[in-house]
Amino acid sequence: MKARFFYSFTRIFLIFFVLVLFTPSFVQSAAQTSADDNFRDEKYDPNKKALEKLSKMKPAEIEALDSKVAEALTLYYDGQYGQALPIFNQIASTVETMDLMWWVGTSAMKTGNMALAIKKFKSMLEVNPNLHRVRLELAATYFQMQRYEESKKELEAVKAARPPEAVMLNVDKLLAAIAEATRKVVWNVRFSQGIMYDTNISAGPNDKEIPVSGGAITLTDLQKKLSDYASITNFSGNVLYNISREKGVMWNSALDVYNSAYFQYGKFNYFFTDINTGLWWAGRQDILKVPVGYSYQEYGSERVSDIVHFDPSYEHFFSSNFSLKGSYRYAREQYYDVSNESLDNITRRYEITPSFYFVNRKHVFSLSAALENSSANARQFSYDGQFYAISYFTRFPTQTEIFLRYQWSAKEYKEIPPLFSSYRYDRRNMFTAVINQNFYKNFFASFAFNYIDNYSSAGLYDFSKETFTLSIGAYF
């Protein structure tokens, strides 16, 4: 029986030894504490207590612990912290070592259980205050909780101990992040210039002859499908003012400008600008935004319409891997030309978006579902719509970013349009793909592809188009 006990315990020891041997040095400083005798309070040594408990356990119980440790570590080093944490907790409730404190603390931090992470990291530092990596993780946990002063205090303690250069670099990065997060005013600007090829600048039907009630109509050359190249200009900027850093209350103001100027058909030039401002609140697991805004549009160098809109949204992060966002939009659009008065409308949109984050947010999947109602002065332009979308975003170590999105939508119009004998309904498929490469710190180049296929029961509104856009720009 004693032989089986020492055989099982040796297996646990070997697991610890291999992890220490092959783990990067900054983790070793935490994990190797089972061999560290430099304790501040020698009356409490968790590793010694653990050995005492193990010596009183039956070989079968040690075998069971051994199996659980192996299972939890497999999940842990595979990045499945949410599954590893309850197993580590179960082991720690029986016998707890410094290694287990580390594994529980880091797993808890990765899964959003910040209170548990802080508890374990502080317990380790009470045993050995010289564990720089543990103190750094404690500082990172405080940072995620927006407890910046406590985070800074821990970082200064690490810095004063003159840790290895690799640790010092991490300290400096986090101190810089704290300085950025605690700035009273934060601003961002992004500008790009590009060229776009558009296969259908007028969103016109493929056919020049359109069947209508009682016959057919013939479209002019400018009404049918046309293709052209365009110069594309994008500008966006925002200013974020921290009203109360401790309470997470901010005020954000943003400006967006878009302009497309076609080389041959200037009649289809388009200009759009939007300015919005409003209250933001960021909690530990929540983000609330309440912006109001104003948009202005020109088409063919003529004023088309302006829009007043209200776009509140609320997002809750259930864990580091999942969030759920709800948003609402109210928009009132008015056209300048009296002849377009029938197009004046009020649009309401309700949307819900669950998002899934993997590998420290390097991969993000989002699903969206929305209901939209547009009430225009003329019922032929009023509709009820539904929208469903899926998107994916990833960023590579090379600073290359990829974004993909597919959306399907349906609109049911409330009155039979002129020239047709039945109610209009549209079904639209949209696909977007963007690849973006950042370089020289503040510059980027991107290529975007957009595809739209709009089927309409009223042939005049039936069209398809693709755009290909190559841009280069800068951000600050």
C-alpha positions in Angstrom: 0.0 0.0 0.0 2.8 2.4 0.9 4.5 1.6 -2.5 1.3 2.6 -4.3 1.0 5.8 -2.3 4.5 6.9 -3.1 4.1 5.8 -6.8 0.9 8.0 -7.1 2.5 10.9 -5.3 5.5 10.7 -7.5 3.3 11.0 -10.6 1.8 14.3 -9.2 5.3 15.5 -8.4 6.5 14.6 -11.9 3.6 16.6 -13.4 4.6 19.7 -11.4 8.3 19.1 -12.3 7.6 18.9 -16.0 5.4 22.0 -15.9 8.1 24.0 -14.2 10.8 22.7 -16.5 9.0 23.5 -19.8 6.9 26.6 -18.8 8.3 30.1 -19.7 10.4 31.7 -17.0 7.8 34.3 -16.0 5.4 31.5 -15.1 8.1 29.5 -13.3 8.5 32.3 -10.8 4.9 31.4 -9.7 4.8 27.7 -10.3 8.2 26.8 -8.8 7.1 28.0 -5.3 6.7 24.4 -4.2 10.5 24.4 -4.0 10.9 27.9 -2.6 11.7 28.2 1.1 11.8 32.0 1.1 8.4 32.4 2.9 7.6 35.5 4.9 5.6 33.4 7.4 7.0 30.0 7.8 4.0 29.0 10.0 1.9 28.8 6.9 3.3 26.8 4.0 0.5 25.5 1.7 2.8 23.0 0.0 3.8 21.6 3.4 0.2 21.5 4.5 -0.7 19.7 1.3 2.0 17.0 1.9 0.7 16.5 5.3 -2.8 15.9 4.0 -1.6 13.6 1.2 0.3 11.5 3.7 -3.0 10.8 5.5 -5.0 9.9 2.4 -5.6 6.5 1.0 -3.8 5.5 -2.2 -7.1 5.3 -4.1 -7.9 8.9 -3.1 -4.4 10.0 -4.3 -5.0 8.2 -7.6 -8.3 10.0 -8.0 -6.6 13.4 -7.3 -3.8 12.5 -9.7 -6.4 11.8 -12.5 -8.2 15.1 -11.8 -5.0 17.1 -11.9 -4.1 15.6 -15.3 -7.6 16.3 -16.7 -7.6 19.9 -15.4 -4.1 20.7 -16.7 -5.0 19.3 -20.1 -8.0 21.6 -20.3 -5.9 24.5 -18.9 -3.1 24.4 -21.4 -5.6 23.9 -24.2 -7.1 27.3 -23.2 -10.4 25.8 -21.9 -10.2 27.7 -18.6 -14.0 27.6 -17.9 -13.9 23.8 -17.9 -10.6 23.6 -16.0 -11.6 25.9 -13.2 -14.3 23.8 -11.4 -11.9 20.8 -11.5 -9.1 22.9 -10.0 -11.5 24.2 -7.3 -12.6 20.7 -6.5 -8.9 19.6 -6.1 -8.1 22.7 -4.0 -11.0 22.0 -1.6 -9.2 18.7 -0.8 -5.5 19.8 -1.0 -4.2 23.2 -2.1 -0.7 24.0 -3.2 0.9 27.2 -4.5 0.6 25.7 -8.0 -3.2 25.1 -7.6 -3.6 28.7 -6.3 -1.9 29.9 -9.5 -4.0 27.7 -11.8 -7.3 28.6 -10.0 -6.3 32.3 -10.1 -5.4 32.5 -13.7 -8.4 30.4 -14.8 -10.7 32.6 -12.8 -9.2 35.7 -14.4 -9.6 34.3 -17.9 -13.3 33.4 -17.3 -14.2 36.7 -15.7 -14.3 35.6 -12.0 -12.2 38.5 -10.9 -13.0 38.2 -7.2 -11.7 34.6 -7.0 -8.6 35.6 -9.1 -7.8 38.4 -6.7 -8.3 36.1 -3.7 -5.9 33.5 -5.0 -3.2 35.9 -6.2 -3.2 37.8 -2.8 -3.0 34.5 -0.9 0.1 33.5 -2.9 1.7 36.9 -2.2 1.0 36.6 1.5 3.1 33.4 1.4 5.8 34.8 -0.9 5.7 38.5 -1.7 8.6 38.0 -4.2 6.5 36.3 -6.9 6.6 39.1 -9.5 4.5 37.2 -12.1 1.7 36.7 -9.5 1.8 40.4 -8.6 1.7 41.3 -12.3 -1.4 39.1 -12.8 -3.0 40.7 -9.8 -2.3 44.1 -11.3 -3.8 43.0 -14.6 -6.9 41.7 -12.8 -7.4 45.1 -11.1 -6.9 46.8 -14.5 -9.7 44.7 -16.1 -11.9 45.8 -13.2 -11.0 49.4 -13.8 -9.5 49.6 -10.4 -6.5 51.6 -11.8 -5.0 52.9 -8.6 -4.8 49.4 -7.0 -3.3 48.1 -10.3 -0.7 50.9 -10.4 0.2 50.2 -6.8 1.0 46.5 -7.5 3.0 47.4 -10.6 5.1 49.9 -8.8 5.9 47.2 -6.2 7.0 44.9 -9.0 9.1 47.6 -10.5 10.8 48.5 -7.2 11.9 44.9 -6.9 14.0 45.1 -10.1 12.5 42.0 -11.8 13.8 40.4 -15.0 13.7 42.5 -18.2 10.8 40.5 -19.7 8.6 41.2 -16.6 9.7 44.9 -16.6 8.5 45.2 -20.2 5.0 43.9 -19.2 5.0 46.3 -16.3 5.7 49.2 -18.5 3.0 48.2 -21.0 0.4 47.9 -18.3 1.4 51.3 -16.8 1.1 52.9 -20.2 -2.4 51.3 -20.6 -3.4 52.7 -17.2 -2.2 56.2 -18.2 -4.2 55.9 -21.4 -7.3 54.6 -19.6 -7.2 57.4 -17.0 -6.8 60.3 -19.5 -9.6 62.8 -19.0 -10.0 63.3 -22.8 -9.3 60.6 -25.4 -9.5 61.2 -29.2 -9.2 59.1 -32.3 -9.0 60.1 -36.0 -9.1 57.7 -39.0 -8.8 58.8 -42.7 -8.6 56.8 -45.9 -8.6 57.4 -49.6 -9.3 54.8 -52.2 -10.7 53.7 -55.5 -13.8 51.6 -56.0 -15.2 49.7 -59.0 -19.0 49.5 -58.8 -20.8 47.1 -61.2 -24.2 48.8 -60.7 -23.9 52.5 -59.7 -27.6 53.2 -60.2 -28.9 50.0 -58.4 -30.8 49.5 -61.6 -32.4 46.3 -63.0 -30.4 44.0 -65.2 -33.0 44.3 -68.0 -33.9 47.5 -69.8 -37.5 46.2 -70.4 -39.5 45.9 -67.2 -42.9 44.0 -67.2 -45.6 46.1 -65.5 -49.4 45.8 -65.2 -50.8 45.9 -68.7 -47.5 46.0 -70.6 -43.9 47.0 -70.1 -41.8 50.1 -69.6 -38.4 50.8 -71.2 -35.7 52.3 -68.9 -33.4 55.1 -70.0 -29.6 54.5 -70.2 -29.2 56.1 -66.8 -31.9 54.0 -65.2 -30.6 50.6 -66.2 -27.6 48.9 -64.7 -24.4 50.9 -65.2 -20.8 50.4 -64.0 -18.1 52.9 -63.2 -15.0 53.6 -61.1 -15.2 56.1 -58.2 -12.9 57.9 -55.8 -13.8 57.0 -52.2 -13.0 59.2 -49.2 -13.6 58.2 -45.6 -13.1 60.2 -42.4 -14.1 59.4 -38.9 -13.2 60.8 -35.5 -14.4 60.9 -32.0 -13.6 62.6 -28.7 -14.3 60.8 -25.4 -14.5 62.8 -22.2 -14.3 61.0 -18.9 -16.9 62.6 -16.6 -16.3 60.2 -13.7 -13.6 57.6 -14.1 -14.5 55.7 -10.9 -18.2 55.3 -12.0 -17.4 54.7 -15.6 -19.4 57.7 -16.9 -18.2 59.2 -20.2 -19.5 61.5 -22.9 -18.7 60.6 -26.5 -18.9 62.8 -29.6 -18.2 61.4 -33.1 -18.1 62.6 -36.7 -18.2 60.4 -39.8 -17.9 61.6 -43.5 -18.2 59.5 -46.6 -17.9 60.6 -50.2 -18.0 58.7 -53.5 -17.2 60.6 -56.8 -17.7 58.6 -60.0 -15.3 59.1 -62.9 -17.9 59.1 -65.7 -21.3 59.4 -64.1 -21.2 62.3 -61.7 -25.0 62.2 -61.4 -24.6 59.3 -59.0 -22.0 60.9 -56.7 -22.9 60.4 -53.1 -22.0 62.4 -50.0 -22.9 61.5 -46.4 -22.0 63.0 -43.0 -23.2 62.1 -39.5 -22.5 63.7 -36.2 -23.6 62.2 -32.9 -23.1 62.8 -29.2 -24.3 61.2 -26.0 -23.7 59.6 -22.7 -21.7 56.3 -22.3 -21.4 54.2 -19.2 -18.9 51.4 -18.9 -19.2 49.0 -15.9 -17.3 45.9 -15.1 -19.4 43.7 -17.4 -21.7 46.3 -19.0 -21.6 49.0 -21.6 -24.5 51.5 -22.1 -24.5 54.0 -24.9 -27.2 56.7 -25.4 -26.2 58.8 -28.5 -28.4 61.2 -30.5 -27.3 62.3 -33.9 -27.9 64.2 -37.2 -27.1 62.9 -40.7 -27.0 64.8 -44.0 -27.1 63.3 -47.5 -26.3 64.6 -51.0 -26.9 62.6 -54.3 -25.5 63.9 -57.5 -24.3 67.1 -55.7 -27.9 68.0 -54.8 -29.3 68.0 -51.3 -31.4 64.9 -50.7 -32.4 64.5 -47.0 -31.4 64.9 -43.4 -32.0 62.5 -40.6 -32.3 63.0 -36.9 -31.7 59.7 -35.0 -31.5 58.2 -31.5 -29.5 55.0 -31.0 -29.4 53.6 -27.5 -27.7 50.3 -26.9 -26.8 48.1 -24.0 -24.3 45.2 -23.9 -23.7 42.7 -21.0 -20.6 40.5 -20.9 -21.7 37.3 -19.2 -18.1 36.0 -19.4 -14.9 36.7 -21.3 -16.2 34.5 -24.1 -19.8 35.7 -24.4 -21.8 39.0 -24.6 -25.3 40.0 -25.5 -26.2 43.4 -27.0 -29.6 44.9 -27.4 -30.0 48.1 -29.5 -32.8 50.4 -30.7 -32.9 53.0 -33.4 -35.3 55.8 -34.0 -34.7 57.9 -37.2 -36.8 60.7 -38.7 -35.9 61.5 -42.3 -37.1 64.5 -44.2 -36.4 65.2 -47.9 -35.5 68.7 -49.2 -37.3 68.5 -52.5 -41.1 69.0 -52.1 -41.6 66.5 -54.9 -40.1 63.8 -52.7 -42.3 64.6 -49.7 -44.0 61.2 -50.0 -40.6 59.6 -49.0 -40.4 61.4 -45.6 -40.4 58.7 -43.0 -39.9 57.6 -39.4 -38.0 54.3 -39.0 -37.8 52.2 -35.9 -35.4 49.2 -35.5 -35.0 46.7 -32.7 -31.9 44.5 -32.8 -30.3 41.8 -30.6 -26.7 40.6 -31.1 -25.0 37.8 -29.2 -21.2 37.7 -29.6 -18.7 34.9 -28.9 -15.0 35.6 -28.2 -12.2 33.0 -28.5 -8.5 32.8 -27.9 -8.3 36.1 -26.0 -10.6 37.8 -28.4 -8.5 37.0 -31.4 -11.6 35.4 -33.0 -15.0 37.1 -32.7 -18.3 35.6 -34.0 -21.5 37.6 -33.9 -25.1 36.9 -34.8 -27.7 39.5 -35.3 -31.5 39.6 -35.6 -33.5 42.7 -36.1 -37.0 43.9 -36.8 -37.6 47.2 -38.6 -40.6 49.3 -39.3 -40.6 52.3 -41.7 -43.6 54.6 -41.9 -43.4 56.9 -44.8 -45.9 59.6 -45.9 -46.9 57.4 -48.8 -47.7 53.8 -47.8 -46.1 52.4 -51.0 -42.7 53.3 -49.3 -43.7 52.0 -45.9 -42.6 48.5 -44.9 -42.1 46.0 -42.2 -38.7 44.3 -42.3 -36.6 41.6 -40.7 -32.9 41.1 -40.8 -30.5 38.3 -39.9 -26.8 38.4 -40.0 -23.6 36.5 -39.0 -20.1 38.0 -38.9 -16.6 37.0 -38.1 -13.5 39.0 -37.2 -9.9 38.0 -36.5 -6.6 39.7 -36.1 -3.2 38.0 -36.7 0.1 38.7 -35.0 1.2 40.3 -38.3 -1.4 43.1 -37.7 -3.5 41.7 -40.5 -7.3 41.9 -39.8 -10.1 40.0 -41.6 -13.8 40.7 -41.4 -16.6 38.7 -43.0 -20.3 39.3 -42.8 -23.4 37.8 -44.4 -26.9 39.3 -44.1 -30.3 38.2 -45.3 -33.3 40.6 -45.1 -36.9 40.7 -46.1 -39.2 43.7 -46.5 -43.0 43.7 -46.9 -44.4 46.9 -48.3 -47.8 48.2 -47.3 -49.3 49.3 -50.5 -49.3 48.2 -54.2 -46.8 50.4 -56.1 -47.8 52.3 -59.2 -47.6 50.3 -62.5 -47.9 46.9 -60.6 -50.9 44.8 -59.7 -49.7 43.2 -56.5 -48.0 44.1 -53.2 -44.2 44.6 -53.3 -41.9 42.5 -51.3 -38.1 42.4 -51.4 -35.6 39.6 -50.4 -32.0 40.7 -50.1 -28.7 38.8 -49.7 -25.6 40.8 -48.8 -22.0 39.6 -48.3 -19.0 41.7 -47.2 -15.4 40.7 -46.9 -12.6 43.1 -45.8 -8.9 42.4 -45.3 -6.9 45.2 -43.6 -3.2 45.4 -43.0 -1.7 47.9 -40.5 1.9 49.0 -41.0 4.3 51.7 -39.7 2.3 52.0 -36.5 -0.3 54.6 -37.8 -1.0 53.5 -41.4 -3.1 50.8 -43.0 -4.2 49.5 -46.4 -7.4 47.6 -47.0 -9.4 45.7 -49.7 -13.2 45.4 -49.4 -15.6 43.4 -51.5 -19.4 43.9 -51.2 -22.1 41.9 -52.9 -25.8 42.7 -53.0 -28.6 40.6 -54.6 -32.0 42.2 -54.2 -34.9 40.3 -55.5 -38.2 42.3 -55.7 -41.6 41.2 -56.7 -41.8 44.6 -58.4 -39.2 44.2 -61.2 -38.3 47.9 -61.2 -36.6 47.4 -57.8 -34.9 44.1 -58.7 -31.1 44.4 -58.9 -27.7 43.0 -58.1 -24.3 44.7 -57.7 -20.7 44.2 -56.5 -18.2 46.7 -55.4 -14.4 46.3 -55.1 -12.6 48.9 -53.0 -8.8 49.4 -52.4 -7.9 52.0 -49.8 -4.9 53.4 -48.0 -5.1 55.5 -44.9 -3.8 56.6 -41.5 -5.2 56.6 -37.9 -4.2 58.5 -34.8 
